[in-house]
Every structure is written in C-alpha cells, then in structure tokens.
C-alpha cells in the first residue's frame, strides 16, 4: 500500500471517496465517510421512522411521508434537531406556519404527543 500523493489529495472528495492524508488512508484502502441521507420523524405521526431525503424536501413533505399527523398534537411546535448527533441544534417550528421549511439530510423531527390532562 502506498499513501495518496498530496498532488491528488482533495480535502473534500477524490473520485467520490473522502480521504484524509493524516490517517492511514491509502489509494487501495481510502477512508469512506457515510453521510446520513435520511430524515427521521418521531412522535404524533402515523408511521414513525426514517425516510429518504430528497433535495427540496420540506417539513410538510416529511410529515406527509410519515402518514401525516395522527390525532391531536401536544403543541403547535415541531422539534427539529439538526447537526452532529452528539450536539445537535434544537429548532422549534410552528406546525401551521413552517410547513415550507426546507429540511437537510440527517434532520430529526419530533411532533409532540398530547400530554394527559
């Protein structure tokens, strides 16, 4: 195995494969970075789960893919977690006014369930 020469190394992608010259990556065994290309929907929806992300996907699109709202929700806000799993940013979105909010791959939505009276 030979290390990748600096002349062909790119900090982003080399032939669709992410590489890092400070690691043990070689031309024969490059590092691969897996990007989560899904959106996850939890809470008061008919079908909780992961859904394939599509460019241009919105909050409403993701909720529709999950079968729509299932019964009364606990609040008018949806929680959107975005960013690294160990320290995501929490964004509160209003269900009635944020339906066109663009989503990103890896986003996690939670539609709050109505709490018991």
Backbone as CSV, one residue per row, in Angstrom:
resi,resn,N_x,N_y,N_z,CA_x,CA_y,CA_z,C_x,C_y,C_z
1,UNK,0.839,-1.184,0.000,0.000,0.000,0.000,0.876,1.236,0.000
2,UNK,0.429,2.197,-0.742,1.180,3.443,-0.756,0.228,4.591,-0.423
3,UNK,0.690,5.585,0.324,-0.169,6.729,0.654,-0.540,7.508,-0.598
4,UNK,-1.652,8.198,-0.526,-2.065,9.053,-1.638,-1.092,10.212,-1.769
5,UNK,-0.594,10.490,-2.960,0.290,11.635,-3.138,-0.473,12.940,-2.881
6,UNK,0.165,13.919,-2.229,-0.513,15.187,-1.957,-1.064,15.856,-3.207
7,UNK,-0.448,15.615,-4.362,-0.901,16.270,-5.585,-2.300,15.841,-6.010
8,UNK,-2.751,14.636,-5.589,-4.101,14.223,-5.977,-5.065,14.225,-4.794
9,UNK,-4.566,14.587,-3.612,-5.429,14.621,-2.436,-6.326,15.848,-2.485
10,UNK,-7.561,15.671,-2.100,-8.514,16.770,-2.014,-9.133,16.743,-0.635
11,UNK,-9.327,17.894,0.016,-9.943,17.884,1.344,-11.413,17.476,1.301
12,UNK,-12.005,17.412,0.133,-13.410,17.005,0.052,-13.513,15.594,-0.488
13,UNK,-13.566,15.447,-1.784,-13.725,14.118,-2.367,-12.708,13.860,-3.458
14,UNK,-12.277,12.623,-3.544,-11.402,12.177,-4.615,-12.120,11.008,-5.277
15,UNK,-12.627,11.214,-6.479,-13.404,10.186,-7.171,-14.574,9.687,-6.328
16,UNK,-15.233,10.594,-5.600,-16.393,10.226,-4.805,-16.064,9.586,-3.472
17,UNK,-14.773,9.512,-3.118,-14.370,8.902,-1.857,-13.640,9.950,-1.031
18,UNK,-14.114,10.192,0.182,-13.468,11.168,1.058,-12.155,10.589,1.552
19,UNK,-11.127,11.422,1.597,-9.815,10.970,2.038,-9.245,11.936,3.055
20,UNK,-8.268,11.487,3.808,-7.635,12.306,4.829,-6.159,11.910,4.879
21,UNK,-5.244,12.798,4.493,-3.838,12.415,4.405,-3.181,12.183,5.763
22,UNK,-3.784,12.613,6.864,-3.170,12.411,8.166,-3.569,11.071,8.775
23,UNK,-4.359,10.280,8.066,-4.770,8.971,8.567,-4.024,7.889,7.814
24,UNK,-4.453,6.657,8.010,-3.822,5.531,7.337,-4.449,5.249,5.979
25,UNK,-5.081,6.221,5.375,-5.716,6.008,4.074,-4.658,5.755,3.016
26,UNK,-4.984,4.840,2.123,-4.105,4.555,1.002,-4.940,4.591,-0.261
27,UNK,-4.277,4.558,-1.398,-5.007,4.549,-2.664,-5.864,3.299,-2.773
28,UNK,-5.376,2.177,-2.227,-6.126,0.927,-2.303,-7.203,0.832,-1.218
29,UNK,-7.043,1.553,-0.108,-7.952,1.456,1.032,-8.285,2.860,1.557
30,UNK,-9.022,3.659,0.775,-9.333,5.022,1.203,-10.363,5.029,2.331
31,UNK,-10.387,6.113,3.079,-11.421,6.287,4.102,-12.729,6.617,3.416
32,UNK,-13.812,6.122,3.949,-15.135,6.442,3.409,-15.931,7.133,4.501
33,UNK,-16.591,8.205,4.133,-17.453,8.920,5.066,-18.882,8.655,4.650
34,UNK,-19.671,8.141,5.582,-21.071,7.870,5.296,-21.885,9.056,5.789
35,UNK,-22.645,9.637,4.886,-23.495,10.775,5.236,-24.923,10.259,5.336
36,UNK,-25.591,10.595,6.443,-26.977,10.162,6.621,-27.840,10.919,5.628
37,UNK,-28.400,10.202,4.668,-29.215,10.851,3.643,-30.691,10.583,3.899
38,UNK,-31.047,10.629,5.182,-32.450,10.416,5.531,-32.923,11.526,6.462
39,UNK,-34.232,11.556,6.645,-34.874,12.429,7.623,-35.670,11.494,8.529
40,UNK,-35.581,11.687,9.830,-36.286,10.836,10.780,-37.452,11.611,11.373
41,UNK,-38.612,10.938,11.478,-39.811,11.577,12.024,-40.324,10.736,13.185
42,UNK,-40.458,11.363,14.355,-40.960,10.708,15.565,-42.212,11.428,16.061
43,UNK,-42.869,10.804,17.026,-43.968,11.468,17.728,-45.325,11.169,17.138
44,UNK,-46.174,12.183,17.108,-47.586,12.048,16.761,-47.783,12.029,15.242
45,UNK,-47.213,10.995,14.601,-47.427,10.750,13.173,-47.854,9.291,13.030
46,UNK,-48.466,8.962,11.911,-48.977,7.598,11.732,-47.873,6.550,11.622
47,UNK,-46.743,6.897,10.988,-45.675,5.924,10.762,-44.326,6.559,11.089
48,UNK,-43.879,6.427,12.339,-42.578,6.958,12.729,-41.477,6.197,12.004
49,UNK,-40.406,6.884,11.685,-39.282,6.192,11.073,-38.389,7.097,10.263
50,UNK,-37.456,6.452,9.538,-36.517,7.163,8.664,-37.063,7.157,7.252
51,UNK,-36.918,8.285,6.591,-37.389,8.438,5.212,-36.257,9.011,4.377
52,UNK,-36.159,8.550,3.130,-35.115,9.041,2.238,-35.260,10.545,2.028
53,UNK,-34.160,11.255,2.202,-34.140,12.694,1.960,-34.106,12.939,0.457
54,UNK,-34.872,13.922,0.037,-34.847,14.362,-1.366,-34.591,15.861,-1.368
55,UNK,-33.736,16.351,-2.259,-33.490,17.795,-2.323,-34.804,18.554,-2.459
56,UNK,-34.931,19.621,-1.681,-36.147,20.426,-1.706,-37.196,19.947,-0.716
57,UNK,-36.912,18.860,0.017,-37.869,18.324,0.986,-38.160,19.357,2.073
58,UNK,-39.442,19.456,2.454,-39.860,20.411,3.470,-40.404,19.681,4.700
59,UNK,-40.657,20.443,5.736,-41.255,19.906,6.960,-42.566,19.188,6.631
60,UNK,-43.413,19.810,5.841,-44.695,19.209,5.464,-44.486,17.916,4.687
61,UNK,-43.522,17.894,3.765,-43.235,16.685,2.989,-42.876,15.517,3.914
62,UNK,-42.014,15.771,4.898,-41.578,14.711,5.815,-42.748,14.188,6.647
63,UNK,-43.584,15.094,7.135,-44.755,14.669,7.922,-45.725,13.889,7.041
64,UNK,-45.903,14.314,5.796,-46.764,13.573,4.864,-46.205,12.174,4.591
65,UNK,-44.882,12.039,4.420,-44.271,10.729,4.207,-44.511,9.809,5.400
66,UNK,-44.572,10.395,6.581,-44.805,9.625,7.807,-46.293,9.356,8.028
67,UNK,-47.115,9.617,7.035,-48.535,9.323,7.131,-49.373,10.449,7.695
68,UNK,-48.755,11.589,7.938,-49.490,12.735,8.461,-49.617,12.703,9.976
69,UNK,-50.174,13.770,10.507,-50.388,13.896,11.946,-51.435,12.859,12.368
70,UNK,-51.169,12.180,13.475,-52.056,11.141,13.976,-52.702,11.616,15.280
71,UNK,-53.842,12.263,15.162,-54.558,12.737,16.349,-54.072,14.089,16.810
72,UNK,-54.579,14.518,17.944,-54.209,15.845,18.445,-52.754,15.883,18.891
73,UNK,-52.110,16.971,18.565,-50.714,17.139,18.974,-50.657,17.909,20.278
74,UNK,-49.557,17.750,20.983,-49.413,18.368,22.290,-49.126,19.855,22.233
75,UNK,-48.600,20.323,21.134,-48.281,21.746,20.990,-48.290,22.058,19.505
76,UNK,-48.244,23.334,19.195,-48.233,23.714,17.787,-46.824,23.707,17.224
77,UNK,-45.845,23.312,18.047,-44.465,23.326,17.591,-43.942,21.929,17.319
78,UNK,-43.097,21.833,16.303,-42.386,20.608,15.972,-40.930,20.850,16.340
79,UNK,-40.304,19.849,16.956,-38.886,19.964,17.275,-38.077,19.464,16.082
80,UNK,-37.131,20.258,15.659,-36.215,19.880,14.585,-34.816,19.852,15.185
81,UNK,-34.185,18.676,15.147,-32.799,18.560,15.602,-31.940,18.456,14.362
82,UNK,-30.919,19.305,14.313,-30.060,19.388,13.130,-28.608,19.488,13.578
83,UNK,-27.751,18.779,12.873,-26.330,18.874,13.180,-25.789,17.580,13.754
84,UNK,-24.599,17.646,14.353,-23.963,16.437,14.873,-24.830,15.756,15.929
85,UNK,-24.836,14.421,15.911,-25.681,13.678,16.851,-25.289,13.921,18.301
86,UNK,-24.010,14.206,18.559,-23.582,14.424,19.937,-23.867,15.838,20.439
87,UNK,-24.184,16.766,19.542,-24.535,18.130,19.977,-25.398,18.824,18.920
88,UNK,-26.604,18.288,18.674,-27.459,18.900,17.643,-28.029,20.239,18.100
89,UNK,-28.403,21.034,17.130,-29.097,22.286,17.398,-30.584,21.979,17.415
90,UNK,-31.294,22.458,18.430,-32.739,22.255,18.523,-33.435,23.492,17.985
91,UNK,-34.309,23.282,16.990,-35.065,24.372,16.377,-36.546,24.065,16.580
92,UNK,-37.293,24.996,17.148,-38.732,24.815,17.324,-39.445,25.486,16.158
93,UNK,-40.305,24.719,15.484,-41.025,25.222,14.309,-42.520,25.143,14.549
94,UNK,-43.248,26.168,14.152,-44.694,26.172,14.278,-45.299,25.332,13.164
95,UNK,-46.148,24.379,13.535,-46.758,23.482,12.540,-47.548,24.232,11.479
96,UNK,-48.257,25.274,11.892,-49.139,25.955,10.944,-48.418,26.951,10.041
97,UNK,-47.231,27.406,10.418,-46.557,28.425,9.599,-45.221,27.980,9.012
98,UNK,-44.727,26.802,9.395,-43.393,26.386,8.958,-43.398,25.180,8.030
99,UNK,-44.529,24.863,7.438,-44.626,23.697,6.564,-43.662,23.729,5.404
100,UNK,-43.289,24.922,4.946,-42.384,25.025,3.799,-40.918,25.121,4.213
101,UNK,-40.630,24.918,5.510,-39.243,24.964,5.999,-38.428,23.868,5.315
102,UNK,-37.345,24.235,4.619,-36.518,23.215,3.960,-35.794,22.355,4.994
103,UNK,-35.725,21.068,4.716,-35.005,20.151,5.584,-33.649,19.826,4.972
104,UNK,-32.788,19.227,5.801,-31.466,18.812,5.364,-31.279,17.338,5.692
105,UNK,-30.402,16.646,4.974,-30.140,15.249,5.312,-29.704,15.117,6.773
106,UNK,-30.251,14.112,7.446,-29.896,13.882,8.843,-30.812,14.570,9.840
107,UNK,-31.715,15.433,9.377,-32.628,16.116,10.294,-33.514,15.109,11.023
108,UNK,-33.837,15.418,12.278,-34.729,14.585,13.085,-35.880,15.463,13.559
109,UNK,-37.109,15.073,13.183,-38.311,15.821,13.567,-39.059,15.070,14.651
110,UNK,-39.588,15.797,15.623,-40.453,15.202,16.627,-41.723,16.038,16.701
111,UNK,-42.858,15.394,16.386,-44.162,16.030,16.521,-44.655,15.653,17.926
112,UNK,-44.791,16.621,18.831,-45.112,16.272,20.215,-46.492,15.625,20.364
113,UNK,-46.538,14.617,21.232,-47.794,13.968,21.536,-48.519,14.781,22.593
114,UNK,-49.849,14.713,22.552,-50.628,15.448,23.547,-50.459,14.782,24.887
115,UNK,-50.137,15.581,25.887,-49.942,15.022,27.223,-51.296,14.763,27.881
116,UNK,-51.301,13.849,28.827,-52.549,13.506,29.528,-53.015,14.703,30.345
117,UNK,-54.348,14.914,30.417,-54.854,16.079,31.160,-54.602,15.986,32.639
